[in-house]
Amino acid sequence: MVTNKIYGLLGLARRAGKIASGDSAVEANLKKQKVALLLVAEDASSGVTDKFSHWCADLKVPVVTFGQKESIGSALGQSPRSLVAVLDDGFARAIRKAISETSTESSQISRR
């Protein structure tokens, strides 16, 4: 299943030290312009989604809406997470490719 592949890639990226999760860590990496992809949980608050989506649009960082906070946190071995910044281009490409392969309507990729 493609969804498991995406969560597996997130877990690998975390173990490789190539992600930042949570508002403050994502914000710090956006300020340093080290983010290759921002993953936002489908059940993230609209305020968080709007703030970080607009910021990523200004920086031309792709934003992907995928999964639920609980599932994302579980894949990372952490508490529920609404934001995950992928810091590596290779992992970012692999995650975007896996998401584009899924045919569910709940996944959407936007290039901002």
N, C-alpha and C positions, 0 to 999 in steps of 0.2 A: 504494500500500500504506500502511495506517494506521501501521505501525511506522516507516516512513521519515518520515512527517509528524511523529511524536513526536520523533524524533531531529533533524529540521529545526527544530522549535520550540525544542528545547534549545540548538541552535547559535545561533539568533537571540537567544534570551534571554542567552546568554553574551556575544555581541557587543554587546548592549545594556547589559551590566553588571548584569543582573538575576538572576544566580545566584551561589551560593557552592558550591564543591565540595570534597570531602575532609572528614575528621573535624573538624579544628580550625576551618576556616572555617565549617562548618555549625554547630558548637557556639557559636562567637562570635555568629553571627546569631540562633540560638535564644535566647541570653542577652539579646540586644537586642530580642527578640520581633519580628523583621522577616521571618520566614519565612511565606510563604503556602501552600507545599506542600513536602513532603519526598519526594523520589524515592529509593527504595532499590533497589539492584541485586538481582536474584534470587539471585545467587551471593555476596552479602555474607555475612560471618561472622555466626553467630547472636548473638554478643556485641554486635556493632555494631548489628545489627537490633533486638535487645531494648532496648539502652540508649536509642537514639534514638526508637524507637516509643513507649516508656513516657514519655519526655520530651515528645514531641509530643502524646501523649494528655493529659498534664497541661496543656499549653498550648492544646489543642484545634486543633492544626494537622493537616490531612489528610495521611495517609501513603499513598504509592502504591508498590507493588512492581512493577518493570518492568525488563526487559532484563538484559543481562550487563554486568559491569564494563568489559570491553574495548570493547564497542559504545558504551556511554555515554561513556567517555573519548574515543573516536574522534569521536563527534558533537560533543564540546566542544573538540576539538583539543588534548587533554591526555592524560596517561597514564591507565590504567584507574582508574575512580572507582566507589566503592560507594555514595556519598551525594552527592546534589545537592539543595541548598535553592533553591527558586524564590522570589525576593524580591518579585515583582510579581504582583498579583492577576489581571491580564489574562492573562499567560502561564500562571499556575497554572490558571485556568479552561479555557484552550485545551488545555493538556496533559491535564487530567482528562477533558475532553470527547473528545479523540482516543483516550485509553486506553479510555474507556467504549464507544467505537464498535468497538473491536477485539473479536473473538469468541474469541480464544485463551484457553485456560485458564490460561496462565502470567501473565496480567495480573490483578491484583485491586486493587480500591480499598477502603480501609477508612477510615471516618470515626471517629476516636478522640477 
